[in-house]
Amino acid sequence: MRKLLALSGLLFVCGCQSAIKVPTAQELVANPQLLAEWQAKCDTGEYSHLDSAEKASLCSTTQEAGM
């Protein structure tokens, strides 16, 4: 019973996390304020501590738009 309760709690917590919508490079180029916001998130903000694979999936369009 304890394992079932713990598993249910874990599934609840994971289900409550919202998916992150990553803007495309075109959206970032068209909106300099959005680009600056995402560059800050990727360089020193909430995404800067992620492992390289996760960071690449979230920040690759930011790098493309910044070039």
C-alpha positions in Angstrom: 0.0 0.0 0.0 2.8 2.4 0.8 4.5 1.8 -2.5 1.2 2.5 -4.3 0.7 5.7 -2.4 4.3 6.8 -3.1 3.9 6.0 -6.8 0.6 7.9 -7.0 2.3 10.9 -5.4 5.1 10.8 -7.8 2.8 10.6 -10.8 0.8 13.5 -9.5 3.8 15.7 -9.1 5.2 14.8 -12.6 1.8 15.3 -14.1 1.5 18.9 -12.7 4.7 20.1 -14.4 3.9 22.2 -17.5 5.7 21.7 -20.8 8.0 24.5 -21.8 7.2 26.1 -25.1 10.4 26.9 -26.8 10.2 29.8 -29.3 11.5 29.2 -32.8 14.5 31.1 -34.1 12.2 33.1 -36.3 10.1 34.2 -33.4 13.2 35.2 -31.4 14.6 37.2 -34.3 11.3 39.0 -34.7 11.0 39.8 -31.0 14.3 41.2 -29.5 12.8 41.4 -26.1 11.9 37.7 -26.2 15.4 36.9 -27.5 17.0 38.8 -24.6 14.7 37.0 -22.1 15.6 33.6 -23.4 19.3 34.4 -23.7 19.3 35.4 -20.0 17.5 32.1 -19.1 20.0 30.1 -21.0 23.2 31.9 -19.9 22.6 32.7 -16.3 19.0 31.9 -15.4 16.8 29.0 -14.8 18.1 26.9 -17.7 21.8 27.5 -17.1 22.2 24.7 -14.6 20.7 21.9 -16.9 22.8 19.1 -18.3 24.1 19.7 -21.8 21.4 17.6 -23.6 18.5 19.3 -21.9 20.1 22.8 -22.3 20.7 22.1 -26.0 17.0 21.2 -26.5 15.8 24.3 -24.8 18.4 26.8 -25.9 19.4 25.8 -29.4 17.0 28.2 -31.1 18.3 31.0 -28.9 21.8 30.4 -30.1 20.6 30.3 -33.7 18.8 33.6 -33.4 21.6 35.3 -31.6 24.1 34.7 -34.5 
